[in-house]
C-alpha cells in the first residue's frame, strides 16, 4: 500500500537581507466564560430587575492561605454574632412572638380575602379582634384585683384594732421583743429596699406594657407584608430547589397557622364553658376565671389542668359543694376536650402523637418557658414534615 507523504506546515524563511518582517497582530485570547451557575444568577437578577451593579465576578481561587483566612474570619464573625444575639435576646424574643402570631393569624386574613375583603382591611379587622381580646382580658382581670385590694385596705384598721385588743399578742410582743424587731425592720436600709421593690414592680409593669405594644405593632407589620416576606425568603434558595422548598415551606406555615387557629378556638370554647358554669354555680368573678382558664388552655397538655386547679381552689374557698362541683365539671370537660373536641379541631392541622406532644411541651417549658410550650407542638409538626419530605427520601436513594 502506498503511503501518503507527511505534510508539514513549513513556510520559507525570508532572506537574510530582507527588511523587518511584518506579522499580523496576535489574536486576542478569549476570556473564560462565566460559570453556568453565575450566568443563571445574573439572568435571574435581570429577570427580577435587580442587576444594578453589573455581572457577578468569577469565584475566588481556592488556596490554603485563603481558606485559613476565611475560616478565621468566619469564627470571629460567628463569635460577634453570638455576642450580639445574647445582648439582643429580649428583642429577638419579641420579634419571634410577633412572627409566630403573624403566621397563626395569616389564615384568618386569607379567609377574609376570599370573602373579597381588601387585604389592608382584613389585617385591620384581625388586629382589632386581637386587641379586643387583650382589652377584654385586662378589663376582666383588673377589677377583681382592685376590689380585693380595696377591701383589704378598708378592713385594715379593724384588723389592727383586733390585734391590739388581743392579750395573747401583747404577751408575744413582750416575750419576744417584737417592737424592737419591727423598728429594726423599718430602718433606712430596709425602707430603701421596699421602695426599690415598689419601683421595680412599676418598672416591670411598664416594661410589660411596652413589650405588648411592641409585639402588637410588629405583628401588624408582619401581617401586612407576609406574602412579600415569604417571597423574599424563597428567593434566597437556589433556583434548582426553590420550587420544592416553597412547597414544603408553605405546608409548614399552613400547619403552624392551622394549629394556632385551632388552639385559639379550643381555648375560647373552654373559657366560654367555664364562664357559663361559673354563672350557674355562683362562683365569684366568672368572667375573670373564664379568661384565666382560656389563657391556661393555650398551653398544650398541661394548661387545662392548671386552669382547672385555679377554678377549683376558688370554688373550695367559696364553699365545699361548689368546690366539688368545680372538680367534677373539669374532670368531665377535660375528657370531652381530649377525646372529642381536640381531635376534631386538630385533625386537619397537625398530626402529632400524644407522647410527642407531652415531651415537646415539657421540653419547651424547660427551655423557653411559656413561649416554648406554645411553640412546641407546631415545631414538632414542622420537624415531621421535614423528616418525611427531605430526610427519608434522601436516605432511600443511598
C-alpha positions as CSV (number, residue, x, y, z in Angstrom):
1,X,0.0,0.0,0.0
2,X,1.2,3.4,-0.9
3,X,1.7,5.8,2.0
4,X,0.9,9.4,1.6
5,X,3.8,11.7,2.3
6,X,3.6,13.5,5.6
7,X,2.7,17.1,5.1
8,X,4.4,19.7,7.2
9,X,3.4,23.3,7.5
10,X,6.8,24.7,6.7
11,X,6.9,28.2,5.4
12,X,10.0,29.5,3.6
13,X,12.2,31.7,5.7
14,X,12.7,35.2,4.5
15,X,16.1,36.0,3.0
16,X,18.6,37.3,5.4
17,X,18.9,40.7,3.8
18,X,15.2,41.4,3.8
19,X,13.8,44.1,5.9
20,X,11.8,43.7,9.1
21,X,9.1,41.1,8.8
22,X,5.6,42.3,9.1
23,X,3.4,39.9,11.1
24,X,-0.3,40.0,11.8
25,X,-1.2,41.0,15.4
26,X,-1.9,38.1,17.7
27,X,-5.5,37.2,18.0
28,X,-6.9,38.1,21.4
29,X,-7.2,35.2,23.8
30,X,-10.9,34.8,24.5
31,X,-11.8,35.2,28.2
32,X,-13.2,32.3,30.0
33,X,-16.9,32.2,30.0
34,X,-18.7,32.8,33.3
35,X,-19.7,29.6,35.0
36,X,-23.2,28.3,34.4
37,X,-24.5,28.9,37.9
38,X,-23.2,32.5,37.8
39,X,-24.8,33.1,34.4
40,X,-28.0,31.7,35.8
41,X,-27.8,34.1,38.8
42,X,-27.3,37.1,36.5
43,X,-30.2,36.0,34.4
44,X,-32.3,35.7,37.5
45,X,-31.2,39.1,38.7
46,X,-32.1,40.7,35.3
47,X,-35.4,38.9,35.3
48,X,-36.3,40.5,38.7
49,X,-34.8,43.8,37.7
50,X,-32.1,43.7,40.4
51,X,-28.9,43.6,38.4
52,X,-27.9,47.2,39.2
53,X,-24.2,46.6,39.8
54,X,-23.0,44.6,36.8
55,X,-22.4,41.0,36.2
56,X,-21.2,38.8,39.1
57,X,-17.5,38.1,39.1
58,X,-15.7,34.8,38.8
59,X,-15.3,32.8,42.0
60,X,-12.1,33.2,44.0
61,X,-9.3,30.7,43.6
62,X,-9.0,28.4,46.5
63,X,-5.7,28.1,48.2
64,X,-4.7,27.2,51.8
65,X,-4.0,30.7,52.9
66,X,-7.4,32.0,51.6
67,X,-9.2,29.1,53.2
68,X,-7.5,29.6,56.6
69,X,-8.1,33.3,56.5
70,X,-11.8,32.9,55.6
71,X,-12.1,30.2,58.3
72,X,-10.6,32.5,61.0
73,X,-12.8,35.4,59.8
74,X,-15.8,33.1,60.0
75,X,-15.0,32.2,63.6
76,X,-14.6,35.9,64.5
77,X,-17.9,36.8,62.8
78,X,-19.7,33.9,64.5
79,X,-18.4,35.0,67.9
80,X,-19.5,38.5,67.2
81,X,-23.0,37.3,66.1
82,X,-23.2,35.2,69.2
83,X,-22.5,38.2,71.4
84,X,-24.9,40.3,69.5
85,X,-27.7,37.7,69.8
86,X,-27.0,37.3,73.5
87,X,-27.4,41.1,74.1
88,X,-30.4,41.3,71.9
89,X,-32.2,38.2,73.2
90,X,-35.1,40.0,74.7
91,X,-35.8,41.9,71.5
92,X,-35.4,38.7,69.4
93,X,-38.0,37.0,71.7
94,X,-40.5,39.8,70.9
95,X,-39.8,39.5,67.2
96,X,-40.2,35.7,67.3
97,X,-43.5,36.1,69.2
98,X,-44.8,38.6,66.7
99,X,-43.7,36.5,63.8
100,X,-45.4,33.4,65.3
101,X,-48.6,35.4,65.8
102,X,-48.5,36.7,62.3
103,X,-48.1,33.1,60.9
104,X,-51.0,32.0,63.1
105,X,-53.3,34.9,62.2
106,X,-52.5,34.9,58.5
107,X,-55.1,32.2,57.7
108,X,-57.8,34.4,59.1
109,X,-56.6,37.2,56.8
110,X,-56.6,34.9,53.8
111,X,-60.1,33.7,54.7
112,X,-61.3,37.3,54.8
113,X,-59.6,38.0,51.4
114,X,-61.6,35.0,50.0
115,X,-64.7,36.9,51.0
116,X,-63.5,39.8,48.8
117,X,-62.3,41.9,51.7
118,X,-59.2,44.0,50.8
119,X,-56.0,42.8,52.4
120,X,-55.5,46.0,54.4
121,X,-59.0,45.9,55.8
122,X,-58.6,42.2,56.6
123,X,-55.4,42.8,58.5
124,X,-57.1,45.7,60.4
125,X,-60.1,43.5,61.3
126,X,-58.0,40.7,62.6
127,X,-55.8,43.1,64.6
128,X,-58.9,44.8,66.1
129,X,-60.2,41.4,67.1
130,X,-56.9,40.5,68.9
131,X,-56.8,43.9,70.6
132,X,-60.4,43.4,71.7
133,X,-59.5,40.1,73.3
134,X,-56.5,41.7,75.1
135,X,-58.5,44.6,76.4
136,X,-61.4,42.3,77.4
137,X,-59.0,40.1,79.4
138,X,-57.4,43.1,81.1
139,X,-60.9,44.5,81.9
140,X,-61.9,41.2,83.4
141,X,-58.8,40.7,85.5
142,X,-58.0,44.1,86.8
143,X,-61.3,45.0,88.6
144,X,-61.3,41.9,90.9
145,X,-57.7,42.6,91.9
146,X,-58.5,46.2,92.6
147,X,-61.7,45.2,94.5
148,X,-59.8,42.7,96.7
149,X,-57.0,45.2,97.5
150,X,-59.5,47.9,98.3
151,X,-61.5,45.6,100.6
152,X,-58.3,44.7,102.4
153,X,-57.3,48.4,102.8
154,X,-60.8,49.2,104.2
155,X,-60.6,46.3,106.7
156,X,-57.1,47.0,107.7
157,X,-58.0,49.4,110.7
158,X,-60.3,46.8,112.1
159,X,-57.6,44.1,111.8
160,X,-55.2,46.4,113.7
161,X,-57.8,47.1,116.5
162,X,-58.4,43.4,116.8
163,X,-54.7,42.7,117.2
164,X,-54.3,45.5,119.8
165,X,-57.1,44.1,121.9
166,X,-55.6,40.6,121.8
167,X,-53.9,39.7,125.1
168,X,-52.0,36.9,123.5
169,X,-50.5,39.2,121.1
170,X,-49.4,41.6,123.8
171,X,-47.7,38.7,125.7
172,X,-45.9,37.7,122.5
173,X,-44.7,41.3,121.9
174,X,-43.3,41.4,125.5
175,X,-41.8,38.0,125.4
176,X,-40.0,38.2,122.0
177,X,-39.3,42.0,121.8
178,X,-41.3,42.3,118.6
179,X,-41.4,46.1,118.9
180,X,-37.6,46.4,118.7
181,X,-37.5,43.9,115.8
182,X,-40.2,45.8,113.9
183,X,-38.2,49.1,114.5
184,X,-35.1,47.3,113.1
185,X,-37.0,46.2,110.1
186,X,-38.3,49.7,109.5
187,X,-34.8,51.1,109.0
188,X,-33.4,53.3,106.3
189,X,-31.8,50.4,104.5
190,X,-34.9,48.2,104.6
191,X,-37.1,51.1,103.6
192,X,-34.9,51.7,100.6
193,X,-35.2,48.1,99.7
194,X,-39.0,48.3,100.0
195,X,-39.1,51.4,97.7
196,X,-36.7,49.7,95.4
197,X,-39.1,46.8,95.2
198,X,-42.0,49.2,94.5
199,X,-40.1,50.9,91.8
200,X,-39.1,47.5,90.4
201,X,-42.7,46.5,90.3
202,X,-43.6,49.7,88.5
203,X,-40.8,49.2,86.0
204,X,-41.9,45.6,85.4
205,X,-45.5,46.8,84.8
206,X,-44.5,49.5,82.3
207,X,-42.0,47.1,80.7
208,X,-44.7,44.6,80.2
209,X,-47.0,47.2,78.6
210,X,-44.1,48.3,76.3
211,X,-43.5,44.6,75.3
212,X,-47.1,44.0,74.5
213,X,-47.3,47.1,72.4
214,X,-44.1,46.2,70.6
215,X,-45.4,42.7,69.8
216,X,-48.7,44.1,68.6
217,X,-47.0,46.7,66.2
218,X,-44.6,44.0,64.9
219,X,-47.5,41.6,64.3
220,X,-49.3,44.3,62.3
221,X,-46.2,44.9,60.1
222,X,-45.6,41.1,59.6
223,X,-49.2,40.5,58.7
224,X,-49.3,43.4,56.2
225,X,-46.1,42.3,54.5
226,X,-46.4,38.5,55.0
227,X,-46.5,37.5,51.3
228,X,-43.7,39.8,50.4
229,X,-41.5,38.5,53.2
230,X,-42.3,34.9,52.2
231,X,-41.3,35.6,48.5
232,X,-38.1,37.3,49.6
233,X,-37.2,34.3,51.7
234,X,-37.8,31.8,48.9
235,X,-35.5,33.9,46.6
236,X,-32.6,33.1,48.9
237,X,-32.9,29.4,48.0
238,X,-31.1,28.1,44.8
239,X,-33.3,28.1,41.8
240,X,-32.9,24.4,41.3
241,X,-34.5,23.7,44.7
242,X,-36.8,26.7,45.0
243,X,-40.0,25.0,43.9
244,X,-39.7,22.1,46.3
245,X,-38.6,24.4,49.2
246,X,-41.6,26.6,48.5
247,X,-44.0,23.7,48.6
248,X,-42.5,22.4,51.9
249,X,-42.4,25.9,53.4
250,X,-46.0,26.6,52.5
251,X,-47.0,23.3,54.1
252,X,-45.2,24.1,57.3
253,X,-46.6,27.6,57.5
254,X,-50.1,26.2,56.9
255,X,-49.6,23.7,59.7
256,X,-48.4,26.3,62.1
257,X,-51.3,28.7,61.2
258,X,-53.9,26.0,61.4
259,X,-52.6,24.8,64.8
260,X,-52.7,28.3,66.3
261,X,-56.2,29.0,65.0
262,X,-57.4,25.6,66.4
263,X,-55.7,26.3,69.7
264,X,-57.4,29.7,70.0
265,X,-60.8,28.1,69.1
266,X,-60.4,25.4,71.8
267,X,-59.3,27.9,74.4
268,X,-62.3,30.2,73.6
269,X,-64.6,27.2,73.9
270,X,-63.1,26.2,77.2
271,X,-63.3,29.8,78.5
272,X,-66.9,30.1,77.4
273,X,-67.9,26.8,79.1
274,X,-66.1,27.9,82.3
275,X,-68.0,31.2,82.2
276,X,-71.4,29.5,81.9
277,X,-70.5,27.0,84.6
278,X,-69.3,29.8,87.0
279,X,-72.5,31.7,86.5
280,X,-74.6,28.6,87.1
281,X,-73.0,27.6,90.4
282,X,-72.4,31.2,91.6
283,X,-68.6,31.5,91.5
284,X,-67.3,35.0,92.2
285,X,-65.8,36.8,89.2
286,X,-66.9,34.4,86.5
287,X,-65.5,36.4,83.6
288,X,-62.1,36.7,85.1
289,X,-62.0,33.0,85.9
290,X,-63.0,32.2,82.3
291,X,-60.2,34.4,81.0
292,X,-57.7,32.6,83.2
293,X,-58.9,29.2,82.1
294,X,-58.8,30.2,78.4
295,X,-55.2,31.5,78.7
296,X,-54.1,28.4,80.6
297,X,-55.7,26.2,78.0
298,X,-53.4,27.6,75.3
299,X,-50.6,25.7,76.9
300,X,-50.8,22.1,75.4
301,X,-51.4,19.1,77.6
302,X,-50.8,20.8,81.0
303,X,-52.5,24.2,80.7
304,X,-56.1,22.9,81.0
305,X,-55.1,21.2,84.3
306,X,-53.6,24.4,85.7
307,X,-56.8,26.3,84.8
308,X,-58.9,23.6,86.5
309,X,-56.9,23.8,89.6
310,X,-57.3,27.6,89.9
311,X,-61.0,27.5,89.5
312,X,-61.4,24.5,91.8
313,X,-59.4,26.4,94.5
314,X,-61.7,29.4,94.1
315,X,-64.7,27.1,94.4
316,X,-63.4,25.4,97.5
317,X,-62.7,28.8,99.1
318,X,-66.3,29.8,98.3
319,X,-67.9,26.6,99.7
320,X,-67.3,22.9,99.8
321,X,-70.2,21.9,97.5
322,X,-69.2,24.4,94.9
323,X,-65.6,23.2,95.0
324,X,-66.6,19.6,94.5
325,X,-68.9,20.7,91.6
326,X,-65.9,22.5,90.0
327,X,-63.7,19.4,90.3
328,X,-66.4,17.2,88.7
329,X,-67.1,19.7,85.9
330,X,-63.4,20.0,84.9
331,X,-62.9,16.2,85.0
332,X,-65.8,15.7,82.6
333,X,-64.9,18.6,80.4
334,X,-61.3,17.6,80.0
335,X,-62.4,14.1,78.9
336,X,-64.7,15.7,76.3
337,X,-62.0,18.1,75.2
338,X,-59.3,15.4,74.9
339,X,-61.3,12.8,73.1
340,X,-63.9,14.7,71.1
341,X,-63.1,18.4,70.7
342,X,-59.3,18.4,70.3
343,X,-59.2,15.5,67.7
344,X,-62.0,17.1,65.6
345,X,-60.3,20.6,65.6
346,X,-56.7,19.5,65.2
347,X,-57.1,16.6,62.8
348,X,-56.7,18.8,59.8
349,X,-53.9,20.9,61.2
350,X,-51.2,18.8,62.9
351,X,-50.8,15.1,63.4
352,X,-48.7,14.7,66.5
353,X,-48.9,11.8,68.8
354,X,-49.8,12.3,72.5
355,X,-46.4,11.2,73.6
356,X,-44.6,13.5,71.3
357,X,-46.9,16.4,72.3
358,X,-46.2,15.8,76.0
359,X,-42.4,15.5,75.6
360,X,-42.4,18.6,73.3
361,X,-44.4,20.6,75.8
362,X,-42.2,19.7,78.7
363,X,-39.0,20.4,76.8
364,X,-40.5,23.7,75.5
365,X,-41.4,24.8,79.1
366,X,-38.0,23.8,80.5
367,X,-36.0,25.6,77.7
368,X,-38.1,28.7,76.8
369,X,-40.9,28.9,79.4
370,X,-44.5,29.5,78.4
371,X,-43.4,30.6,74.9
372,X,-41.6,27.2,74.4
373,X,-44.8,25.4,75.5
374,X,-46.9,27.3,72.9
375,X,-44.4,26.7,70.1
376,X,-43.5,23.1,70.9
377,X,-46.3,21.2,69.0
378,X,-46.0,23.3,65.8
379,X,-42.2,22.8,65.9
380,X,-42.7,19.0,66.2
381,X,-45.2,19.1,63.3
382,X,-42.7,21.1,61.1
383,X,-40.0,18.7,62.0
384,X,-42.2,15.7,61.0
385,X,-42.8,17.3,57.6
386,X,-39.0,17.9,57.1
387,X,-38.2,14.3,58.1
388,X,-40.9,12.9,55.8
389,X,-40.2,15.0,52.8
390,X,-36.5,15.5,52.9
391,X,-34.6,13.1,55.2
392,X,-36.5,9.9,54.4
393,X,-36.3,10.3,50.6
394,X,-32.6,11.1,50.8
395,X,-31.9,8.0,52.9
396,X,-34.0,5.9,50.4
397,X,-31.8,6.9,47.5
398,X,-28.5,5.9,49.2
